[in-house]
């Protein structure tokens, strides 16, 4: 059973959670701001955030041409 304060519709625990929920960023210490930003950024889990560009298949690619020549000579 949660304790209730007189004249309040919230339990003591709920009031504490609400009070700790939001503190303006300019009032936070630098260390707490950095921790908050790091928590929000999270992790990419091994995925690179760089934008990937698919290579143009119609463009000339030396490596592809070289590997294609090797495949042709192996078949013969």
Backbone torsions as a table, in degrees:
resi	resn	phi	psi	omega
1	UNK	NA	129.0	179.4
2	UNK	-81.8	144.2	176.5
3	UNK	-78.9	138.7	179.0
4	UNK	-113.3	140.2	173.9
5	UNK	-83.6	148.0	178.9
6	UNK	-63.7	132.4	177.6
7	UNK	81.5	10.4	-179.9
8	UNK	-121.2	144.5	178.1
9	UNK	-96.1	0.6	179.6
10	UNK	-110.3	150.9	174.9
11	UNK	-74.9	167.1	-178.9
12	UNK	-61.8	-41.8	-179.6
13	UNK	-63.5	-42.9	179.0
14	UNK	-64.2	-38.7	178.5
15	UNK	-64.9	-39.5	178.5
16	UNK	-65.8	-40.9	178.3
17	UNK	-63.7	-40.9	179.8
18	UNK	-67.0	-38.2	-179.4
19	UNK	-68.9	-34.9	-178.7
20	UNK	-86.2	-5.2	-172.8
21	UNK	-67.4	-49.5	-173.6
22	UNK	-130.7	124.8	171.8
23	UNK	-127.7	128.6	-179.4
24	UNK	-55.9	143.3	-176.0
25	UNK	-60.8	-37.0	-178.8
26	UNK	-70.7	-16.7	177.0
27	UNK	-93.0	-12.8	179.2
28	UNK	-75.4	153.5	174.0
29	UNK	-72.8	161.0	-177.9
30	UNK	-60.4	-40.3	-178.8
31	UNK	-64.4	-42.3	180.0
32	UNK	-69.8	-37.1	176.4
33	UNK	-61.5	-45.5	179.3
34	UNK	-61.7	-41.3	178.5
35	UNK	-63.9	-40.3	179.1
36	UNK	-64.6	-45.1	179.3
37	UNK	-65.0	-40.9	178.9
38	UNK	-64.0	-37.9	178.9
39	UNK	-66.2	-38.6	-179.4
40	UNK	-73.0	-34.8	-179.4
41	UNK	-64.2	-44.6	178.5
42	UNK	71.8	-153.1	-173.9
43	UNK	-128.1	150.7	176.7
44	UNK	-90.5	-4.4	177.8
45	UNK	52.8	48.4	175.5
46	UNK	82.9	-0.3	179.7
47	UNK	-94.3	133.9	178.0
48	UNK	-79.0	131.3	-178.5
49	UNK	-77.7	1.8	-179.1
50	UNK	-69.2	149.3	175.4
51	UNK	-74.5	131.6	-179.2
52	UNK	-98.9	141.3	179.7
53	UNK	-117.1	127.3	178.3
54	UNK	-74.9	134.6	179.4
55	UNK	-68.9	146.3	179.1
56	UNK	-74.9	118.0	-176.5
57	UNK	-73.8	-20.3	179.2
58	UNK	-82.5	-19.9	-178.6
59	UNK	-74.6	152.6	179.8
60	UNK	-72.5	130.2	179.1
61	UNK	-129.3	116.4	-176.9
62	UNK	-60.8	-41.9	-178.9
63	UNK	-64.0	-40.2	179.0
64	UNK	-67.5	-42.2	178.6
65	UNK	-63.0	-42.0	179.3
66	UNK	-63.0	-45.1	-179.6
67	UNK	-67.9	-33.2	177.9
68	UNK	-67.6	-39.8	177.1
69	UNK	-63.9	-39.8	178.4
70	UNK	-63.5	-42.3	178.4
71	UNK	-62.7	-41.5	-179.8
72	UNK	-64.5	-40.3	-178.8
73	UNK	-74.3	-26.0	177.1
74	UNK	-73.5	-31.1	-178.5
75	UNK	-69.8	-28.7	-176.6
76	UNK	-78.3	NA	NA
